[in-house]
Amino acid sequence: MKRPAHIQPLSTCRHRPRAAAFAAPLAAAALALAALSAAPLVAANPDFAGIWQLDADRSDSLAPGRRAQRQQQPPVDVELDVSLNGEDVVMTYTMRRDDWPSPAQVTQELITDGKPHESPGLQGRNRTVRVKWRKDKLAVSYTARGPFGEFDVTETWQLSKDGSELQVTMHTRIPDRRPDIRKFIYTRATTVQ
């Protein structure tokens, strides 16, 4: 008596190896496509765009040193114009101080592919920057040079829940020193200077 095909051992089925050879690449392709479609799409956050004003009273100073030594006299007024170029971010800083004859301006185009790119720093020196969108946050990392040698900086840019503030957390790691963490708060500018 012959057994029905559905209960025959797999080794007796003549077409099984050929079917498996055909199905394996299709299964792999289907799994790869499913993994890609399930991955979250990371895109530029359009709410970053606009003109922002540094809230100096709620932000740490850019001056070197610990918190007690961070007061600048006279203070620097910082205006930040953020625009998006596809997924990339263009930031134009305009800095004013009472004792400066004219405003200083620096423009950075941050390419958000996570690869190293040259970009000007606020002190005018070029630096190698890696930038990537991580969900709705912008992660920026670079190595800078100061009086103590080279140090690594990581910045995280994110909007407040209501979108009225652009918050920047800067982590600086200097060899043989404690990490330095500073926060900067930008509010949407109501008037452009």
Backbone hydrogen bonds in HBPLUS format (Angstrom, degrees):
<---DONOR---> <-ACCEPTOR-->    atom                        ^
c    i                          cat <-CA-CA->   ^        H-A-AA   ^      H-
h    n   atom  resd res      DA  || num        DHA   H-A  angle D-A-AA Bond
n    s   type  num  typ     dist DA aas  dist angle  dist       angle   num
A0007-ILE N   A0004-PRO O   3.14 MM   3  5.81 159.3  2.19 117.5 123.6     1
A0008-GLN N   A0005-ALA O   3.32 MM   3  5.23 165.3  2.34 102.7 107.0     2
A0012-THR N   A0009-PRO O   3.16 MM   3  5.76 155.3  2.22 114.2 120.9     3
A0013-CYS N   A0010-LEU O   3.22 MM   3  5.53 157.6  2.27 109.2 115.7     4
A0019-ALA N   A0015-HIS O   3.05 MM   4  6.17 160.1  2.09 155.4 161.5     5
A0020-ALA N   A0016-ARG O   2.90 MM   4  6.04 161.5  1.93 158.3 163.3     6
A0021-ALA N   A0017-PRO O   2.99 MM   4  6.13 155.4  2.05 144.3 150.8     7
A0022-PHE N   A0018-ARG O   3.15 MM   4  6.37 142.9  2.29 139.4 148.6     8
A0023-ALA N   A0019-ALA O   2.86 MM   4  6.02 154.8  1.92 149.8 157.3     9
A0024-ALA N   A0020-ALA O   2.98 MM   4  5.91 155.9  2.04 151.4 154.9    10
A0027-ALA N   A0023-ALA O   2.84 MM   4  6.05 157.8  1.89 159.3 165.7    11
A0028-ALA N   A0024-ALA O   2.98 MM   4  6.21 161.0  2.01 152.6 157.7    12
A0029-ALA N   A0025-PRO O   2.94 MM   4  6.10 159.0  1.99 146.3 151.8    13
A0030-ALA N   A0026-LEU O   2.92 MM   4  6.10 155.8  1.98 145.9 152.7    14
A0031-LEU N   A0027-ALA O   2.92 MM   4  6.15 158.2  1.97 150.0 155.6    15
A0032-ALA N   A0028-ALA O   2.96 MM   4  6.17 160.5  2.00 148.9 154.2    16
A0033-LEU N   A0029-ALA O   2.93 MM   4  6.10 160.1  1.97 148.4 153.9    17
A0034-ALA N   A0030-ALA O   2.92 MM   4  6.09 154.0  1.98 144.9 152.4    18
A0035-ALA N   A0031-LEU O   2.91 MM   4  6.14 155.4  1.97 148.5 155.0    19
A0036-LEU N   A0032-ALA O   3.00 MM   4  6.24 158.2  2.05 148.0 153.6    20
A0037-SER N   A0033-LEU O   2.96 MM   4  6.14 158.2  2.01 147.0 153.1    21
A0038-ALA N   A0034-ALA O   2.96 MM   4  6.04 138.6  2.14 141.3 151.8    22
A0039-ALA N   A0035-ALA O   3.13 MM   4  6.22 131.0  2.38 139.2 150.3    23
A0048-PHE N   A0045-ASN O   3.08 MM   3  5.92 171.5  2.09 127.1 129.8    24
A0049-ALA N   A0046-PRO O   3.24 MM   3  5.81 150.6  2.33 112.3 118.7    25
A0050-GLY N   A0082-VAL O   2.85 MM  32  5.31 158.8  1.89 144.8 146.2    26
A0082-VAL N   A0050-GLY O   2.82 MM  32  5.31 171.4  1.83 165.1 163.2    27
A0189-ALA N   A0051-ILE O   2.85 MM 138  5.59 175.8  1.86 140.7 141.9    28
A0052-TRP N   A0080-LEU O   2.68 MM  28  4.96 167.8  1.70 151.2 155.6    29
A0080-LEU N   A0052-TRP O   2.75 MM  28  4.96 170.3  1.76 149.8 152.8    30
A0053-GLN N   A0187-THR O   2.74 MM 134  5.32 160.9  1.77 155.1 161.2    31
A0187-THR N   A0053-GLN O   2.87 MM 134  5.32 159.9  1.91 149.4 148.0    32
A0054-LEU N   A0078-VAL O   2.96 MM  24  5.42 174.4  1.96 160.3 161.5    33
A0055-ASP N   A0185-ILE O   2.79 MM 130  5.62 176.4  1.79 167.4 166.2    34
A0058-ARG N   A0055-ASP O   3.14 MM   3  5.65 138.6  2.32 110.5 120.6    35
A0060-ASP N   A0183-LYS O   2.87 MM 123  5.73 169.9  1.88 173.5 176.9    36
A0069-GLN N   A0066-ARG O   2.97 MM   3  5.56 144.0  2.10 117.6 127.8    37
A0070-ARG N   A0067-ARG O   3.19 MM   3  5.13 166.8  2.21 111.2 111.7    38
A0077-ASP N   A0096-ARG O   2.74 MM  19  5.03 166.9  1.75 159.6 160.8    39
A0096-ARG N   A0077-ASP O   2.85 MM  19  5.03 158.0  1.90 145.6 153.1    40
A0079-GLU N   A0094-THR O   2.91 MM  15  5.14 162.3  1.94 148.1 154.1    41
A0094-THR N   A0079-GLU O   2.84 MM  15  5.14 159.5  1.88 154.2 159.1    42
A0081-ASP N   A0092-THR O   2.90 MM  11  5.08 168.4  1.92 143.6 147.2    43
A0092-THR N   A0081-ASP O   2.92 MM  11  5.08 157.7  1.97 141.9 149.4    44
A0083-SER N   A0090-VAL O   2.91 MM   7  5.22 159.8  1.95 151.5 157.9    45
A0090-VAL N   A0083-SER O   2.81 MM   7  5.22 175.9  1.81 159.1 159.2    46
A0085-ASN N   A0088-ASP O   2.86 MM   3  5.07 166.9  1.88 137.8 142.4    47
A0088-ASP N   A0085-ASN O   3.16 MM   3  5.07 143.6  2.29 127.1 120.0    48
A0089-VAL N   A0110-LEU O   3.01 MM  21  5.09 161.1  2.05 146.7 148.6    49
A0110-LEU N   A0089-VAL O   2.66 MM  21  5.09 165.7  1.68 171.1 168.0    50
A0091-MET N   A0108-GLN O   2.82 MM  17  5.21 161.1  1.85 156.9 162.2    51
A0108-GLN N   A0091-MET O   2.76 MM  17  5.21 162.4  1.79 155.3 161.1    52
A0093-TYR N   A0106-VAL O   2.77 MM  13  5.25 158.1  1.82 166.6 164.2    53
A0106-VAL N   A0093-TYR O   3.01 MM  13  5.25 152.9  2.08 142.5 151.0    54
A0095-MET N   A0104-ALA O   2.75 MM   9  5.13 168.2  1.77 157.6 161.4    55
A0104-ALA N   A0095-MET O   2.86 MM   9  5.13 160.1  1.90 152.3 155.9    56
A0100-TRP N   A0097-ARG O   3.00 MM   3  5.36 167.5  2.01 120.4 122.7    57
A0114-GLY N   A0131-VAL O   2.85 MM  17  4.97 135.9  2.04 163.5 154.1    58
A0117-HIS N   A0129-VAL O   2.92 MM  12  5.33 148.7  2.01 140.7 150.4    59
A0129-VAL N   A0117-HIS O   2.73 MM  12  5.33 169.7  1.74 159.5 157.2    60
A0119-SER N   A0127-ARG O   2.88 MM   8  5.54 149.4  1.98 155.8 166.0    61
A0127-ARG N   A0119-SER O   2.87 MM   8  5.54 152.4  1.94 148.0 155.6    62
A0121-GLY N   A0125-ARG O   2.85 MM   4  5.46 149.2  1.94 134.4 143.9    63
A0124-GLY N   A0121-GLY O   3.05 MM   3  5.29 160.2  2.09 110.9 114.9    64
A0130-ARG N   A0141-SER O   2.89 MM  11  5.31 159.6  1.94 156.4 162.6    65
A0141-SER N   A0130-ARG O   2.91 MM  11  5.31 154.8  1.97 151.1 158.9    66
A0132-LYS N   A0139-ALA O   2.99 MM   7  5.37 151.5  2.07 147.8 156.3    67
A0139-ALA N   A0132-LYS O   2.89 MM   7  5.37 175.6  1.89 162.2 162.3    68
A0134-ARG N   A0137-LYS O   2.80 MM   3  5.19 169.3  1.82 153.7 157.5    69
A0137-LYS N   A0134-ARG O   2.99 MM   3  5.19 164.8  2.02 124.2 127.9    70
A0138-LEU N   A0157-TRP O   2.90 MM  19  4.96 163.5  1.93 144.5 149.9    71
A0157-TRP N   A0138-LEU O   2.87 MM  19  4.96 168.8  1.88 149.6 153.5    72
A0140-VAL N   A0155-GLU O   2.89 MM  15  5.00 169.7  1.90 152.1 154.6    73
A0155-GLU N   A0140-VAL O   2.66 MM  15  5.00 170.0  1.67 158.9 162.6    74
A0142-TYR N   A0153-VAL O   2.98 MM  11  5.46 154.9  2.04 152.6 158.9    75
A0153-VAL N   A0142-TYR O   2.83 MM  11  5.46 167.4  1.85 174.8 173.8    76
A0144-ALA N   A0151-PHE O   2.83 MM   7  5.46 161.3  1.86 165.8 167.2    77
A0151-PHE N   A0144-ALA O   2.86 MM   7  5.46 152.9  1.94 149.4 154.8    78
A0146-GLY N   A0149-GLY O   2.95 MM   3  5.26 160.3  1.99 132.8 138.8    79
A0149-GLY N   A0146-GLY O   3.08 MM   3  5.26 164.7  2.10 116.7 117.7    80
A0152-ASP N   A0173-ARG O   3.17 MM  21  5.26 148.7  2.27 149.1 144.9    81
A0173-ARG N   A0152-ASP O   2.83 MM  21  5.26 166.2  1.85 158.2 162.9    82
A0154-THR N   A0171-HIS O   2.88 MM  17  5.17 156.7  1.94 148.5 156.3    83
A0171-HIS N   A0154-THR O   2.81 MM  17  5.17 171.8  1.81 158.7 160.0    84
A0156-THR N   A0169-THR O   2.94 MM  13  5.26 151.0  2.02 142.9 152.4    85
A0169-THR N   A0156-THR O   3.01 MM  13  5.26 157.3  2.07 142.1 148.8    86
A0158-GLN N   A0167-GLN O   2.95 MM   9  5.36 156.3  2.01 151.7 159.3    87
A0167-GLN N   A0158-GLN O   2.73 MM   9  5.36 164.7  1.75 175.8 171.2    88
A0160-SER N   A0165-GLU O   2.91 MM   5  5.28 151.7  1.99 146.6 149.3    89
A0163-GLY N   A0160-SER O   2.92 MM   3  5.05 153.1  2.00 107.4 116.2    90
A0166-LEU N   A0186-TYR O   2.79 MM  20  4.96 161.0  1.83 143.5 150.1    91
A0186-TYR N   A0166-LEU O   2.88 MM  20  4.96 159.9  1.92 146.6 152.6    92
A0168-VAL N   A0184-PHE O   2.87 MM  16  5.05 166.1  1.89 155.8 158.5    93
A0184-PHE N   A0168-VAL O   2.84 MM  16  5.05 155.5  1.90 149.2 155.5    94
A0170-MET N   A0182-ARG O   2.79 MM  12  5.18 172.2  1.80 160.1 162.9    95
A0182-ARG N   A0170-MET O   2.94 MM  12  5.18 158.7  1.98 144.6 151.5    96
A0172-THR N   A0180-ASP O   2.79 MM   8  5.02 160.0  1.83 152.0 158.3    97
A0180-ASP N   A0172-THR O   2.91 MM   8  5.02 164.3  1.93 148.2 152.8    98
A0177-ARG N   A0174-ILE O   3.16 MM   3  5.55 140.9  2.32 144.5 138.3    99
